[in-house]
Amino acid sequence: MPGKTRNSSRPSRPPAALWTEACLSFPALDALREGYEVYPVVDAVGGTSVEAHRAGLERIVQAGAQPTSVVQLMCELQRDWSRTETVQPVREILFALEGR
């Protein structure tokens, strides 16, 4: 998860936006057309309605985006819990997000 684009060594970026159906979907579709891997963080964005959010996500997933969540992204970035220098900050953020 952040990977490389198909045609270069630039890393992929997980996008987030205000409105799924516009602010997320338009740049995500452009990035997919340009060969980028797109990982929309589905709980870091919302739509003008539940239906609009769902439809916007479905549209970019059909085009090749691979949805993820904030917690999943953080765990993938941490990757190895033996990297002790980042475990505590990641735990604090995760627990704050999850309300524990």
C-alpha positions in Angstrom: 0.0 0.0 0.0 1.5 3.1 -0.9 3.0 1.4 -3.9 4.6 2.7 -7.0 2.9 3.9 -10.1 2.9 1.6 -13.1 5.1 3.8 -15.3 7.5 5.6 -12.8 9.0 5.4 -9.4 6.6 8.0 -7.9 4.7 6.6 -4.9 1.0 6.3 -5.0 -1.0 8.5 -2.7 -4.2 7.7 -0.7 -6.5 10.6 -1.5 -9.0 12.2 0.8 -11.5 15.0 0.1 -14.5 16.8 1.2 -17.1 15.3 -1.1 -16.7 11.8 -2.5 -18.7 12.4 -5.6 -16.7 15.4 -6.8 -13.6 16.3 -4.8 -12.5 12.7 -4.6 -13.8 11.1 -7.7 -12.5 13.5 -10.3 -8.9 13.5 -9.2 -9.0 9.8 -8.5 -10.3 9.0 -12.0 -7.6 11.3 -13.5 -4.9 9.6 -11.5 -6.2 6.1 -12.5 -6.1 7.2 -16.2 -2.5 8.4 -15.7 -1.5 5.0 -14.3 -1.4 5.7 -10.6 -2.6 3.3 -8.0 -5.4 5.0 -6.1 -6.4 4.0 -2.5 -9.3 6.2 -1.4 -9.6 6.4 2.4 -13.3 5.8 2.6 -13.8 7.0 6.2 -11.8 10.2 5.6 -14.4 11.6 3.1 -18.1 12.0 2.9 -20.7 12.9 0.3 -23.6 15.3 0.1 -25.7 12.3 1.1 -25.1 8.6 2.1 -26.2 7.6 -1.4 -23.9 10.1 -3.1 -20.9 8.9 -1.0 -21.7 5.3 -1.9 -22.1 6.1 -5.6 -18.9 8.1 -5.8 -16.9 5.3 -4.2 -18.5 2.7 -6.4 -17.6 4.7 -9.5 -13.9 5.0 -8.6 -13.7 1.3 -7.5 -15.2 0.3 -10.8 -12.4 2.3 -12.5 -9.8 0.4 -10.4 -9.4 2.2 -7.1 -8.8 0.1 -4.1 -10.6 1.4 -1.0 -9.1 1.4 2.4 -9.8 3.0 5.8 -7.9 5.3 8.2 -7.1 2.4 10.5 -6.1 0.1 7.7 -3.8 2.7 6.2 -2.1 3.5 9.5 -1.5 -0.2 10.2 -0.1 -0.7 6.7 2.2 2.3 7.1 3.4 1.1 10.5 3.6 -2.4 8.9 6.0 -4.0 11.5 5.2 -3.5 15.1 8.9 -4.1 16.0 9.5 -0.6 14.7 9.3 0.6 18.3 10.0 4.3 17.6 6.6 4.7 15.9 4.4 2.2 17.8 3.4 4.6 20.6 2.4 7.5 18.4 0.4 5.2 16.1 -1.3 3.5 19.1 -2.3 7.0 20.4 -3.8 8.0 17.1 -5.6 4.7 16.6 -7.1 4.7 20.1 -8.2 8.3 19.7 -9.9 7.5 16.4 -11.6 4.4 17.7 -12.5 6.0 21.0 -10.7 3.6 23.3 
